[in-house]
């Protein structure tokens, strides 16, 4: 049995993977996040550790086995989180999560000092809300005593994996997402660390997903029932594990995740550095995973359901919107209800409904909202096309994949044939498979296909292509002229 754990934003998930039979059990345990100040987003790593200790025997019991039957452990998790750790690897304060936005001032300072384009070329990412450097500088200013007591920093899943093995390391995608890693020498950059008020002496060795970082230590064996000494691998960033766990393993393969936010990931055989995308390394050597994330998705659909549709069932809203022709009778929505991440990277962007008339109904509005996420994904595909990358295969996962209409609309707008992944277990499968790589249960990353089941493909309707092409041009043309209004209204609201 191979154990995969996934440290999510609001829950810890676990799966047991039998190399011969596939996933035999999956369970989850919720944990809290807090927001003790404006734009703050934190979680207590001790909750992750306590959850992991509790969930190991729970998932084993669900499979009818014991923790002693587990042969290897892998951990995935949200990224890039920031943990300040003491000499015993104990957290000195709650973790700053990837979406923590307190360091707005420090982001501006580091962009001016380092040059955003220069940082992008070196690290594969600009200085953004997700970067670790601005958060470190903020902590230096506001919590200097804690920073002085810090022995090292790392992220969520590499800390938890390290606790299982009793070792310290940073997984490569945490390093990549940190903005402190130089792609040239493939190492943390002294000058970028110094700008954040840090130094290389307080960084840990960088390891790759399938690397065995150590064996389960005696303390964790006693706490969980796992056998001491079984391999623990470095693990993966959650979105990397999720994409790989959906079968992305060759150049040009794309995954669309219709979740609370809408994500797009593409496997490429070349390094792709573009300010409009994030960059991660694929677990398979030689491949990369440029990716994008819209700030909203299912969260906007739930908002619509709650505030504009009186709580009507989503199946009813789908049925109503399906009766509306493609293009929503001249209605276009900008879905920037939480600002926008990629490709715009504009936290001050706002939502907009354009073309509204008395003839429109909530069905038109709902269809236009669904279409807006198709246009957002097509915008990401436009960026890939500028780099000469065309999708060879596209898969779709997450909660939105259960909506036949949302899948169909996205297929129609993007022109992609979408393969729904059936019962996708998320990032924990990727973590368990990485454990199997480290333990020698699998000889190649390509063997992930054995554990991925896809449903009937969703074919784009060619009859809608012309109207979606027209609407996409309108969608792409709305943001720039509306941005001054977004900024003015934001200022008026404050």
Order of alpha helices (4+ residues) and beta strands (2+ residues): beta-beta-beta-beta-alpha-beta-beta-beta-alpha-alpha-alpha-alpha-beta-alpha-beta-alpha-beta-beta-alpha-beta-beta-alpha-beta-beta-alpha-beta-beta-beta-alpha-alpha-beta-beta-alpha-beta-alpha-beta-alpha-alpha
